[in-house]
Amino acid sequence: MKHQRVKLRDHKSEVRLFKGRVVAAFSGILLLTLVLISNLYRLQVNNFENYQTRADGNRIKVLPIPPTRGLIYDRNGQLLAENKLVYSLTMIPEQTPDVGEMLDLLDRIIPLSSSEVQRFKRAYRKAKRFKPVTILNNLTEVEIAKFSVHQYQFPSLSIDTSLKRFYPNGEVLTHVLGYVAHINDRDLKRLEEEGKEANYQATQVIGKLGVERYYEDVLHGTKGYQEVEVNSRGRIVRTLEYVPPVAGKDIVLNIDLELQKYVFEQLDHRTGSAVVLDPKDNSVLAMASSPSYDPNLFVDGISSRNYQRLLNDPARPLVNRTTLGVYPPASTIKPFMAVAGLQEHVIDKTTVRNDHGVWRIPGSRSSSKAWRDWKRWGHGPVDVTKAIEESVDSFFYQTAFDLGIDRISTWMNRFGFGEPTGIDIYEESNANMPTREWKMSRYRTPWYQGDTVPIGIGQGYWTATPMQLAKATSVLINHGKVMPPHILKATLSHGDDFERQTQTRIEPQVSITEVPDKVWDIPINAMRLVNHGSHGSGRRAFKTADYVSGGKSGTAQVFDLGKDQIYNSKELSKHLLDHALYTAFAPYKDPKYVATVVIEHGNGGSKVGAPYIRKVLDYAFSHPS
């Protein structure tokens, strides 16, 4: 039997092996420890500021605070746009176990409409559990009293307050003030492009039209913020820092509220507009457009039904007719044409033309196109003064023909036609002062001599806005001094005394300096005769006035008469009647007012426009600012 050899243990080699393993393990642990220490150093020292900032971002929140919007006053200190304190009923979701039961109980105390319930439920589904959700806005005093009596039944409900834009004069000033409404995607894009979005982080509304939009930067103010510490659920634990917002500036307008009301009321629901300027600096004292609408409808968001009603209204109440309404200026432009003709030596003070009631292009055949005068049998021999006083069309057909469209358009541009007036709202049309280039671009046909003829009486391709016409009248009576109409009068810090105003400085535009006073005086005197002469078209309206004024009527055709067709207003539909225009100034010496009106389909400037302007001027003189 063979015995197996038993190997003896080599303790020395085992010890060496063990020591090697210990050294390897210790080296690994040491290496990993060094790696850990280096990472800890990197995290705690090198990247301390980065992680500290990120940690603070989770723990500290910066909440923007909206500024108070500036107020708007008229020139006499009457409030035109204010921030009204409104009351809202809100609910904390996490404190309301059964929302349906709560709504049923609340409905018995304050009746809720289905739209209000649906709006609340949509907001409730999106809200965080600890943030208040609005149930009702604009609570009345009666609703507040009813809820207060039963408040013990609603531990999760409370009444909150906020400021809401309010326009106390409603539709009277809509087309001057405009309105504010909720910020939409288009507004956000514009704010981002202008680099202003950060200042609107907590703001919910923005100026949309009129003065509210034009002076948005002045009225809005600067946001504030509060730095707060929040817990892991986002609930505020404490306030670390508070920086109050800076309120927007209050602004004072040139508008005279009482005159504005009168001008609007005298339109008497007729479709049209009127402007009253102070010709010394072209400050806008009144600017009314009819029909209008209540701007308060838009502040909280207008309903689809109400908006569609405004959009589909054939009278277009959304349009500001003073600056967007375009009409043939008709005979109101004859004084301006006279200045051009006199200065270009096409006519002079003694030029006399015999008006037979019909005018044809010189040298044309008797069967050729004829332009008629409003007086079918003509006015007889007339000079430029009588031509303006009696509004003789034939005289200005010839004057326009002799001037030509190039000189006419150049001169009328200088009076402000076909150009922006410079008024401080964005809603403005240039209207159209036609040129050869314009017609070729628009109709792909050249300009003919026959196109120039009706331009002489403010018809044809020529259109203007009431504001342009008022500005041109101001240029005339100021002997060529051109100033932009302006609504803003002054600014003041929010809450300051009304007397501490910073006046707005208005820079004049390029004036007409080469025309001598004796030329300006001719059409100005003729306009005096329009209102006070024995044959003036406005003499009946101004017969008993205790002041001397000047004016010019205009009757703008809305369709062309056929050959041998006679205009008969009694046989025409309302929408085919002529527009009634009138522009005037008073008093004759050192004028204080320029007043212009356009009444759509009013059927005659002297019959409708002149009596309207007479009433406005009478009121202005009897109720000075």
C-alpha positions as CSV (number, residue, x, y, z in Angstrom):
1,M,0.0,0.0,0.0
2,K,1.4,3.2,-1.0
3,H,1.2,6.3,1.1
4,Q,0.3,9.8,-0.3
5,R,2.8,12.5,0.3
6,V,1.5,15.2,2.5
7,K,2.6,18.7,1.6
8,L,3.6,20.9,4.5
9,R,2.2,24.5,4.6
10,D,4.6,27.2,3.6
11,H,3.9,29.8,6.3
12,K,6.3,32.3,4.9
13,S,4.7,32.4,1.4
14,E,1.3,32.7,3.0
15,V,2.4,35.6,5.0
16,R,3.9,37.2,2.0
17,L,0.7,36.7,0.1
18,F,-1.4,38.1,2.9
19,K,0.8,41.2,3.2
20,G,0.6,41.7,-0.6
21,R,-3.2,41.6,-0.4
22,V,-3.3,43.9,2.5
23,V,-1.0,46.4,0.8
24,A,-3.1,46.2,-2.4
25,A,-6.4,46.6,-0.5
26,F,-4.9,49.5,1.5
27,S,-3.6,51.1,-1.6
28,G,-7.0,50.8,-3.3
29,I,-8.8,52.2,-0.2
30,L,-6.2,55.0,0.0
31,L,-6.7,55.8,-3.7
32,L,-10.4,55.8,-3.5
33,T,-10.2,58.0,-0.4
34,L,-8.0,60.4,-2.3
35,V,-10.5,60.4,-5.1
36,L,-13.3,61.0,-2.7
37,I,-11.5,63.8,-1.0
38,S,-10.6,65.4,-4.3
39,N,-14.2,65.2,-5.4
40,L,-15.3,66.6,-2.1
41,Y,-12.8,69.4,-2.5
42,R,-14.1,70.1,-6.0
43,L,-17.7,70.1,-4.9
44,Q,-17.2,72.0,-1.6
45,V,-14.5,74.4,-2.6
46,N,-14.1,74.8,-6.4
47,N,-17.8,74.6,-7.2
48,F,-19.1,76.0,-4.0
49,E,-20.7,79.1,-5.6
50,N,-22.3,77.1,-8.3
51,Y,-24.0,74.6,-6.0
52,Q,-24.8,77.3,-3.5
53,T,-26.6,79.2,-6.2
54,R,-28.5,76.1,-7.2
55,A,-29.4,75.3,-3.7
56,D,-30.6,78.8,-3.1
57,G,-32.6,78.6,-6.3
58,N,-34.5,75.7,-4.7
59,R,-34.9,77.4,-1.4
60,I,-35.1,81.1,-2.4
61,K,-37.6,82.5,-4.9
62,V,-37.8,86.0,-6.3
63,L,-41.4,87.0,-6.8
64,P,-42.0,90.0,-9.1
65,I,-44.5,92.7,-7.9
66,P,-46.4,94.7,-10.5
67,P,-46.3,98.5,-10.4
68,T,-49.4,100.6,-10.1
69,R,-50.4,102.0,-13.4
70,G,-50.4,105.8,-13.8
71,L,-53.7,107.8,-13.8
72,I,-54.9,109.9,-16.7
73,Y,-56.4,113.4,-16.2
74,D,-57.9,116.0,-18.5
75,R,-56.5,119.5,-18.6
76,N,-58.7,120.6,-15.7
77,G,-57.8,117.8,-13.4
78,Q,-60.8,115.6,-14.1
79,L,-60.0,111.9,-13.8
80,L,-60.3,110.1,-17.2
81,A,-58.7,106.7,-16.3
82,E,-58.4,105.4,-12.8
83,N,-57.4,102.2,-10.9
84,K,-60.5,101.1,-9.2
85,L,-60.3,98.8,-6.1
86,V,-62.2,95.6,-6.9
87,Y,-63.1,92.7,-4.7
88,S,-62.8,89.0,-5.7
89,L,-63.9,85.8,-4.0
90,T,-61.1,83.3,-3.9
91,M,-60.7,79.7,-2.6
92,I,-57.7,77.7,-1.2
93,P,-58.0,74.2,-2.9
94,E,-56.2,72.2,-0.1
95,Q,-58.7,73.6,2.5
96,T,-61.7,72.6,0.5
97,P,-62.5,68.9,0.8
98,D,-65.6,69.0,-1.5
99,V,-65.6,71.7,-4.2
100,G,-68.9,70.7,-5.6
101,E,-70.7,70.9,-2.3
102,M,-69.0,74.3,-1.7
103,L,-70.3,75.6,-5.0
104,D,-73.8,74.4,-4.4
105,L,-73.9,76.1,-1.0
106,L,-72.4,79.3,-2.4
107,D,-74.9,79.4,-5.2
108,R,-77.7,79.7,-2.7
109,I,-76.1,82.9,-1.2
110,I,-74.6,84.4,-4.4
111,P,-76.1,83.0,-7.6
112,L,-73.4,81.7,-10.0
113,S,-73.9,81.7,-13.7
114,S,-72.8,78.6,-15.7
115,S,-70.0,80.5,-17.4
116,E,-68.6,81.7,-14.0
117,V,-68.7,78.1,-12.7
118,Q,-66.9,76.8,-15.9
119,R,-64.3,79.5,-15.7
120,F,-63.6,78.7,-12.0
121,K,-63.3,74.9,-12.7
122,R,-60.8,75.5,-15.5
123,A,-58.7,77.6,-13.2
124,Y,-59.1,75.1,-10.3
125,R,-57.8,72.2,-12.4
126,K,-54.6,74.1,-13.3
127,A,-54.0,75.7,-9.8
128,K,-51.6,74.4,-7.1
129,R,-53.3,73.2,-4.0
130,F,-52.1,76.0,-1.7
131,K,-52.6,78.9,-4.1
132,P,-55.9,80.8,-4.2
133,V,-58.2,80.4,-7.1
134,T,-60.7,83.1,-8.1
135,I,-64.4,82.1,-8.0
136,L,-66.0,85.6,-8.7
137,N,-64.6,88.9,-9.8
138,N,-65.9,92.4,-9.3
139,L,-68.1,91.7,-6.3
140,T,-70.8,94.2,-5.6
141,E,-71.4,95.7,-2.1
142,V,-74.5,93.6,-1.8
143,E,-72.6,90.4,-2.7
144,I,-69.8,91.3,-0.2
145,A,-72.4,91.8,2.5
146,K,-74.2,88.5,1.7
147,F,-71.0,86.5,1.8
148,S,-69.7,88.2,5.0
149,V,-72.9,87.1,6.9
150,H,-72.3,83.5,5.8
151,Q,-68.5,83.5,5.8
152,Y,-68.3,81.1,8.8
153,Q,-69.7,78.4,6.4
154,F,-66.8,78.8,4.0
155,P,-63.5,78.5,6.0
156,S,-61.5,78.1,2.7
157,L,-63.0,81.1,1.0
158,S,-61.9,84.8,1.4
159,I,-62.4,88.2,-0.3
160,D,-59.3,89.6,-1.9
161,T,-58.7,93.1,-3.3
162,S,-56.9,94.2,-6.4
163,L,-56.7,97.3,-8.7
164,K,-58.5,97.3,-12.0
165,R,-58.4,99.9,-14.8
166,F,-61.7,101.8,-15.0
167,Y,-62.9,104.5,-17.5
168,P,-65.6,106.5,-15.8
169,N,-66.7,108.3,-19.0
170,G,-67.2,105.1,-21.0
171,E,-67.7,105.6,-24.8
172,V,-67.2,109.3,-24.7
173,L,-63.4,109.0,-24.6
174,T,-62.8,105.6,-26.0
175,H,-61.0,106.7,-29.2
176,V,-58.8,109.1,-27.3
177,L,-57.8,106.9,-24.3
178,G,-58.0,103.5,-25.9
179,Y,-58.0,100.8,-23.3
180,V,-55.9,98.2,-21.5
181,A,-56.5,94.4,-21.8
182,H,-54.8,91.2,-20.9
183,I,-51.3,90.6,-22.4
184,N,-51.4,88.2,-25.3
185,D,-48.8,86.3,-27.3
186,R,-48.4,89.2,-29.8
187,D,-47.8,91.6,-26.9
188,L,-45.2,89.2,-25.4
189,K,-43.4,88.9,-28.7
190,R,-43.2,92.7,-29.0
191,L,-42.1,93.2,-25.4
192,E,-39.3,90.6,-26.0
193,E,-38.2,92.3,-29.2
194,E,-38.0,95.6,-27.4
195,G,-36.2,94.1,-24.4
196,K,-39.0,95.0,-22.0
197,E,-40.4,91.6,-21.1
198,A,-38.6,91.4,-17.7
199,N,-40.5,94.5,-16.5
200,Y,-43.8,92.9,-17.3
201,Q,-43.3,89.6,-15.4
202,A,-46.0,90.3,-12.9
203,T,-48.2,92.6,-15.1
204,Q,-51.4,91.2,-16.5
205,V,-52.6,94.1,-18.7
206,I,-51.1,96.4,-21.3
207,G,-52.3,99.4,-23.3
208,K,-53.9,98.2,-26.5
209,L,-55.1,101.4,-28.2
210,G,-55.0,105.2,-28.0
211,V,-53.2,107.1,-25.3
212,E,-53.0,103.9,-23.1
213,R,-50.9,102.2,-25.8
214,Y,-48.9,105.3,-27.0
215,Y,-47.8,106.2,-23.5
216,E,-47.5,102.7,-22.2
217,D,-43.9,103.2,-21.1
218,V,-44.8,106.3,-19.1
219,L,-47.9,104.8,-17.5
220,H,-46.6,101.3,-16.7
221,G,-43.9,102.0,-14.1
222,T,-41.1,99.7,-12.9
223,K,-41.7,96.3,-11.3
224,G,-40.6,95.5,-7.7
225,Y,-39.8,92.1,-6.2
226,Q,-39.7,90.2,-3.0
227,E,-37.1,87.5,-2.2
228,V,-38.8,84.7,-0.2
229,E,-37.7,81.4,1.3
230,V,-39.9,78.5,0.4
231,N,-40.1,74.9,1.6
232,S,-40.0,71.7,-0.5
233,R,-43.6,72.1,-1.5
234,G,-43.1,75.7,-2.7
235,R,-45.0,77.4,0.2
236,I,-43.5,80.7,1.4
237,V,-41.8,80.4,4.8
238,R,-40.5,83.9,5.2
239,T,-39.6,87.1,3.3
240,L,-35.9,87.8,3.0
241,E,-36.0,91.1,1.0
242,Y,-38.6,93.4,-0.4
243,V,-38.1,96.0,-3.1
244,P,-41.2,98.0,-3.8
245,P,-42.3,98.7,-7.4
246,V,-42.2,102.2,-8.8
247,A,-45.6,103.4,-9.9
248,G,-46.1,104.7,-13.5
249,K,-46.3,108.4,-14.0
250,D,-49.7,110.1,-14.1
251,I,-50.4,112.0,-17.3
252,V,-52.4,115.1,-18.1
253,L,-54.1,115.4,-21.5
254,N,-55.0,118.5,-23.4
255,I,-58.6,117.2,-23.6
256,D,-61.3,119.3,-22.0
257,L,-63.7,116.7,-20.6
258,E,-66.8,118.9,-20.6
259,L,-66.1,120.1,-24.2
260,Q,-65.4,116.5,-25.2
261,K,-68.7,115.4,-23.8
262,Y,-70.5,118.1,-25.6
263,V,-68.8,117.4,-28.9
264,F,-69.7,113.7,-28.6
265,E,-73.3,114.3,-27.6
266,Q,-73.9,116.7,-30.4
267,L,-73.0,114.0,-32.9
268,D,-76.3,112.5,-31.6
269,H,-75.6,108.9,-32.6
270,R,-74.9,110.0,-36.2
271,T,-71.9,108.3,-37.9
272,G,-69.1,110.8,-38.0
273,S,-66.4,112.5,-36.0
274,A,-65.3,116.0,-34.8
275,V,-62.0,117.6,-33.7
276,V,-61.4,120.8,-31.7
277,L,-57.8,122.2,-31.6
278,D,-56.2,125.1,-29.9
279,P,-54.4,126.6,-32.9
280,K,-51.7,128.3,-30.8
281,D,-50.0,124.9,-30.3
282,N,-52.5,122.4,-31.9
283,S,-53.3,120.8,-28.6
284,V,-56.3,118.5,-29.0
285,L,-59.2,119.9,-26.8
286,A,-61.7,117.4,-28.1
287,M,-61.7,114.4,-30.4
288,A,-64.9,112.5,-30.8
289,S,-65.9,109.6,-33.0
290,S,-69.4,108.2,-33.3
291,P,-70.6,105.5,-32.9
292,S,-68.3,104.4,-30.1
293,Y,-68.2,101.6,-27.4
294,D,-67.5,101.1,-23.8
295,P,-63.8,100.4,-23.3
296,N,-64.4,98.8,-19.9
297,L,-65.7,95.8,-21.8
298,F,-62.1,94.9,-22.8
299,V,-60.3,95.3,-19.4
300,D,-61.3,91.9,-18.0
301,G,-61.6,90.3,-21.5
302,I,-64.6,90.9,-23.7
303,S,-67.0,88.1,-24.3
304,S,-67.0,86.5,-27.8
305,R,-70.7,87.6,-28.2
306,N,-70.0,91.2,-27.4
307,Y,-66.9,91.3,-29.6
308,Q,-68.7,89.8,-32.5
309,R,-71.5,92.4,-32.1
310,L,-68.9,95.2,-32.3
311,L,-67.1,93.6,-35.3
312,N,-70.3,93.0,-37.3
313,D,-71.8,96.4,-36.6
314,P,-72.1,98.1,-40.0
315,A,-71.5,101.5,-38.4
316,R,-68.0,100.2,-37.4
317,P,-67.8,101.6,-33.8
318,L,-64.3,100.2,-33.4
319,V,-62.9,102.6,-35.9
320,N,-61.6,106.0,-34.7
321,R,-63.0,108.1,-37.5
322,T,-61.0,111.3,-36.5
323,T,-57.7,109.7,-37.6
324,L,-58.7,106.6,-39.5
325,G,-61.8,107.8,-41.3
326,V,-60.9,108.8,-44.9
327,Y,-63.2,111.0,-47.0
328,P,-62.9,113.3,-50.0
329,P,-62.2,116.6,-48.4
330,A,-64.5,118.3,-50.9
331,S,-64.7,122.1,-50.9
332,T,-63.1,122.5,-47.5
333,I,-59.7,122.6,-49.3
334,K,-60.4,125.5,-51.5
335,P,-58.7,128.0,-49.2
336,F,-55.5,125.8,-49.3
337,M,-55.8,125.6,-53.1
338,A,-56.0,129.4,-53.2
339,V,-52.7,129.7,-51.3
340,A,-51.0,127.4,-53.8
341,G,-52.5,129.2,-56.8
342,L,-51.6,132.7,-55.4
343,Q,-48.1,131.7,-54.5
344,E,-47.5,130.0,-57.9
345,H,-48.9,133.0,-59.7
346,V,-51.6,131.0,-61.4
347,I,-54.1,133.5,-60.0
348,D,-53.8,136.8,-58.1
349,K,-56.1,138.8,-55.9
350,T,-57.7,140.5,-58.9
351,T,-58.1,137.4,-61.2
352,V,-61.8,137.2,-62.3
353,R,-63.4,134.3,-64.0
354,N,-66.9,134.1,-65.4
355,D,-68.7,131.0,-64.1
356,H,-71.5,129.6,-66.3
357,G,-72.1,126.5,-64.1
358,V,-70.1,124.2,-66.5
359,W,-66.4,123.9,-67.0
360,R,-64.5,122.1,-69.8
361,I,-60.8,121.6,-70.4
362,P,-59.6,124.6,-72.5
363,G,-59.5,123.8,-76.2
364,S,-61.8,120.8,-75.9
365,R,-64.9,120.3,-78.0
366,S,-68.3,121.3,-76.7
367,S,-69.3,117.7,-76.6
368,S,-66.4,116.7,-74.4
369,K,-66.4,115.9,-70.7
370,A,-67.9,118.7,-68.6
371,W,-67.5,119.4,-64.9
372,R,-70.5,121.1,-63.3
373,D,-70.8,123.6,-60.6
374,W,-73.0,123.0,-57.6
375,K,-75.1,126.0,-58.8
376,R,-76.4,124.8,-62.1
377,W,-76.8,128.3,-63.6
378,G,-73.4,129.5,-62.3
379,H,-72.1,132.3,-60.2
380,G,-71.2,134.9,-62.8
381,P,-67.9,136.8,-62.6
382,V,-65.9,135.8,-59.4
383,D,-62.5,136.5,-58.0
384,V,-60.7,134.2,-55.5
385,T,-62.4,135.7,-52.5
386,K,-65.9,135.3,-53.8
387,A,-64.9,131.8,-55.2
388,I,-64.2,130.7,-51.6
389,E,-67.1,132.6,-50.1
390,E,-69.7,131.0,-52.5
391,S,-67.7,127.8,-53.0
392,V,-67.4,128.3,-56.8
393,D,-66.3,125.0,-58.3
394,S,-65.5,126.2,-61.7
395,F,-62.9,128.7,-60.4
396,F,-61.0,125.9,-58.7
397,Y,-61.4,123.5,-61.7
398,Q,-59.4,126.1,-63.7
399,T,-56.9,126.7,-60.8
400,A,-56.2,123.0,-60.4
401,F,-55.8,122.6,-64.2
402,D,-53.3,125.5,-64.3
403,L,-51.4,124.2,-61.3
404,G,-51.1,120.6,-62.4
405,I,-51.1,117.6,-60.1
406,D,-47.3,117.9,-59.4
407,R,-47.5,121.3,-57.8
408,I,-50.9,120.6,-56.1
409,S,-49.6,117.4,-54.4
410,T,-46.4,119.1,-53.3
411,W,-48.3,122.1,-51.8
412,M,-51.0,119.9,-50.2
413,N,-48.3,117.7,-48.6
414,R,-47.0,120.8,-46.9
415,F,-50.4,121.4,-45.5
416,G,-50.3,117.9,-44.1
417,F,-52.5,116.0,-46.6
418,G,-51.3,112.5,-47.5
419,E,-48.9,112.6,-44.5
420,P,-49.1,111.5,-40.9
421,T,-50.3,114.4,-38.8
422,G,-47.9,113.5,-36.0
423,I,-50.6,113.0,-33.4
424,D,-49.6,111.0,-30.4
425,I,-51.7,107.8,-31.0
426,Y,-50.8,105.0,-33.3
427,E,-54.2,104.6,-35.0
428,E,-53.8,107.0,-37.9
429,S,-54.2,106.8,-41.7
430,N,-52.2,108.9,-44.1
431,A,-55.3,108.9,-46.4
432,N,-54.3,109.8,-50.0
433,M,-52.8,112.8,-51.7
434,P,-52.6,111.5,-55.3
435,T,-49.6,111.8,-57.5
436,R,-48.6,110.5,-60.9
437,E,-46.5,107.9,-59.4
438,W,-49.3,106.8,-57.0
439,K,-51.8,106.3,-59.9
440,M,-49.3,104.3,-62.0
441,S,-48.4,102.1,-59.0
442,R,-52.1,101.6,-58.1
443,Y,-53.9,101.4,-61.4
444,R,-51.1,100.9,-63.9
445,T,-52.3,103.8,-65.9
446,P,-50.8,107.3,-66.4
447,W,-52.2,110.5,-64.9
448,Y,-54.5,112.4,-67.3
449,Q,-55.5,116.1,-67.2
450,G,-59.0,115.1,-66.4
451,D,-57.8,113.5,-63.2
452,T,-56.5,116.8,-62.0
453,V,-59.7,118.8,-62.5
454,P,-61.8,117.3,-59.6
455,I,-58.7,117.5,-57.3
456,G,-59.4,121.3,-57.4
457,I,-62.6,120.8,-55.3
458,G,-61.3,118.0,-53.1
459,Q,-62.8,115.1,-55.0
460,G,-61.4,112.5,-57.4
461,Y,-58.6,110.4,-55.9
462,W,-58.0,112.8,-53.0
463,T,-58.9,111.6,-49.5
464,A,-58.2,113.1,-46.1
465,T,-59.0,112.4,-42.4
466,P,-60.8,115.0,-40.2
467,M,-57.6,115.4,-38.2
468,Q,-55.6,116.3,-41.3
469,L,-58.3,118.8,-42.3
470,A,-58.2,120.4,-38.8
471,K,-54.4,120.6,-38.9
472,A,-54.4,122.2,-42.4
473,T,-56.9,124.8,-41.1
474,S,-54.5,125.5,-38.3
475,V,-51.6,125.9,-40.8
476,L,-53.6,128.4,-42.8
477,I,-54.6,130.7,-39.9
478,N,-51.1,130.5,-38.5
479,H,-49.6,131.7,-41.8
480,G,-47.7,128.5,-42.5
481,K,-46.6,127.5,-39.1
482,V,-46.9,123.7,-38.9
483,M,-47.4,121.9,-35.6
484,P,-48.4,118.3,-34.9
485,P,-51.8,117.9,-33.1
486,H,-51.0,116.5,-29.7
487,I,-53.1,115.0,-26.9
488,L,-50.5,114.9,-24.0
489,K,-50.2,118.1,-22.0
490,A,-48.0,117.1,-19.1
491,T,-46.8,114.3,-16.8
492,L,-46.5,114.2,-13.0
493,S,-45.3,111.6,-10.5
494,H,-48.0,109.2,-9.3
495,G,-50.0,110.8,-6.5
496,D,-48.4,114.2,-6.7
497,D,-50.4,117.4,-6.6
498,F,-51.9,118.3,-9.9
499,E,-50.0,121.6,-10.0
500,R,-46.6,119.8,-10.0
501,Q,-46.8,119.0,-13.7
502,T,-43.9,118.7,-16.1
503,Q,-45.1,120.3,-19.3
504,T,-44.6,118.4,-22.6
505,R,-42.5,120.2,-25.2
506,I,-43.8,120.0,-28.7
507,E,-41.4,120.6,-31.6
508,P,-42.9,122.4,-34.7
509,Q,-42.7,120.6,-38.0
510,V,-41.3,122.1,-41.3
511,S,-43.2,125.3,-41.8
512,I,-44.2,127.1,-45.0
513,T,-42.1,130.2,-44.7
514,E,-41.9,131.7,-48.2
515,V,-45.6,132.7,-48.5
516,P,-46.1,136.4,-47.5
517,D,-48.8,137.5,-45.1
518,K,-50.8,139.2,-47.8
519,V,-51.3,135.9,-49.5
520,W,-52.4,134.1,-46.3
521,D,-54.8,137.0,-45.5
522,I,-56.8,136.5,-48.7
523,P,-58.3,133.0,-48.0
524,I,-58.5,133.7,-44.3
525,N,-60.7,136.8,-45.1
526,A,-62.7,134.7,-47.6
527,M,-63.4,132.2,-44.8
528,R,-64.7,135.0,-42.7
529,L,-67.2,135.8,-45.5
530,V,-68.2,132.2,-45.7
531,N,-69.6,132.6,-42.1
532,H,-70.6,136.3,-42.1
533,G,-70.8,137.4,-45.8
534,S,-74.0,138.0,-47.7
535,H,-73.6,134.9,-49.8
536,G,-71.5,132.6,-47.6
537,S,-72.5,129.0,-47.3
538,G,-72.3,129.2,-43.5
539,R,-74.0,132.6,-43.0
540,R,-77.3,131.1,-41.8
541,A,-75.7,129.0,-39.1
542,F,-73.5,131.9,-37.9
543,K,-76.0,134.7,-38.4
544,T,-76.6,135.5,-34.7
545,A,-73.2,134.6,-33.3
546,D,-71.7,137.2,-31.0
547,Y,-68.2,136.5,-32.3
548,V,-66.6,136.7,-35.7
549,S,-65.3,133.5,-37.2
550,G,-64.2,131.9,-40.4
551,G,-65.2,128.6,-42.0
552,K,-65.5,126.5,-45.1
553,S,-68.1,123.9,-45.9
554,G,-67.7,120.8,-47.9
555,T,-70.1,118.3,-49.5
556,A,-68.3,115.1,-50.5
557,Q,-69.9,112.9,-53.1
558,V,-69.9,109.2,-52.5
559,F,-70.7,108.2,-56.1
560,D,-70.3,109.8,-59.5
561,L,-73.3,111.3,-61.2
562,G,-74.0,110.1,-64.8
563,K,-74.1,112.5,-67.7
564,D,-77.1,114.9,-67.3
565,Q,-78.0,113.1,-64.0
566,I,-79.2,115.5,-61.3
567,Y,-78.4,114.9,-57.6
568,N,-81.7,114.5,-55.7
569,S,-81.3,113.6,-52.0
570,K,-85.0,112.7,-51.6
571,E,-84.7,109.9,-54.1
572,L,-81.5,108.4,-52.7
573,S,-80.9,105.8,-50.0
574,K,-79.1,107.0,-46.8
575,H,-75.8,105.4,-47.7
576,L,-75.7,107.3,-51.1
577,L,-76.1,110.7,-49.5
578,D,-73.2,113.1,-49.6
579,H,-70.9,113.5,-46.6
580,A,-71.2,116.8,-44.7
581,L,-67.9,118.5,-43.8
582,Y,-67.2,121.8,-42.2
583,T,-64.0,123.3,-40.8
584,A,-63.8,126.6,-38.9
585,F,-61.8,128.8,-36.6
586,A,-62.8,131.5,-34.1
587,P,-62.5,134.2,-33.2
588,Y,-61.4,135.8,-36.5
589,K,-58.6,137.8,-34.8
590,D,-56.3,135.7,-32.6
591,P,-58.2,132.4,-33.0
592,K,-58.6,130.2,-29.9
593,Y,-60.3,127.3,-31.6
594,V,-60.2,125.3,-34.8
595,A,-63.2,123.0,-35.1
596,T,-63.7,120.4,-37.9
597,V,-66.6,117.9,-38.3
598,V,-67.4,115.1,-40.8
599,I,-70.9,113.6,-40.7
600,E,-71.2,110.6,-43.0
601,H,-74.1,110.8,-45.4
602,G,-75.1,114.1,-43.7
603,N,-76.2,115.5,-47.0
604,G,-74.5,118.9,-47.1
605,G,-71.8,120.7,-45.2
606,S,-73.6,124.0,-44.9
607,K,-76.9,122.4,-43.9
608,V,-75.5,119.9,-41.4
609,G,-71.9,120.7,-40.7
610,A,-72.1,124.4,-40.1
611,P,-74.9,124.3,-37.5
612,Y,-72.9,121.6,-35.6
613,I,-69.7,123.7,-35.6
614,R,-71.7,126.7,-34.5
615,K,-73.0,124.8,-31.4
616,V,-69.5,123.6,-30.6
617,L,-67.9,127.0,-30.8
618,D,-70.7,128.6,-28.8
619,Y,-70.2,126.0,-26.1
620,A,-66.4,126.5,-26.1
621,F,-66.7,130.2,-25.7
622,S,-69.2,130.0,-22.9
623,H,-67.3,127.2,-21.0
624,P,-63.6,128.1,-21.3
625,S,-61.1,125.7,-19.8
